[in-house]
């Protein structure tokens, strides 16, 4: 499942940092990344429970509304 940059009222922001590493478990709503837009710092939340599989955006990258920042893999069935 993609972690999408939400619509923020501006088209472009700058990716700042990841709060989680690939392989780390996340819960829906957890803060996973930070985006900078003029005058604001925005936290991006995990859209679902799972494990961060891949980072698609890196610190310093210019990112656009709706862009996929990373991928979450569903949790393994017990």
N, C-alpha and C positions, 0 to 999 in steps of 0.2 A: 504494500500500500504506500503510495507516495505521500511525503510530507510537503504540502503545498504552501507557498507564500500566500497568505490571505490578501484579499483586496483591501488596500489601505487608504484609498483615496488619492494615491499617487502611483504612477506607473513603475517607478524605479527606486530601488534602495541599494544599500551595500551590506553584504553578508558580513557579520562581525565575528561570531564564534559559535561553536557547538558546546552544549552543556553535557552531552553524552558521547561516548566512543562507540565505534562499530562493535557489535557483540553485546552491548549493554541492553538490559531489559528496560522497557518504558511502559508506563500506564497511560491510557488515554487522558489527555489534559496536562500531562507532565510538560514542563518547559524543556525544550530540546535544543533550541537555537535562538540567536539574537540577530536582529536586523536593524540597521541604522537608516533612518530617513531624515531629511532636514528637520532638525529640532526635536526629534523623537527617537527613542530606543524601543523597539517592539520585540517582545518575546513570542516565539512560535511554539505552539503546543503540539504534542503527539496526537494524531487523529484517532489512534486505536492502540490497544495493548499489543505488545510484541517486542521484537528485538531490532535495534537499529542495524540494518544490514549493510547500507552503503551511504556514504556522504557524496552528494552530487554537487554541492556548493562548498567553496572554501573561503576562509577569511579574506576579505578584500574584493571578492567577486561582486560585480554588479548583478543584481537579481531583479526580476520583473514580477508583477502581480500574477498569481496563478502558476508560477514556475515551480517545478519539483526541486526541492532542496535536498532530499534524501529519501531512502526507502526503508520501510518497516516491514519486517517479516512477521507473520502471525506467530503467536506462541505455539510451541510444540504441544501436541495432545499428550496428557499424562498416560 
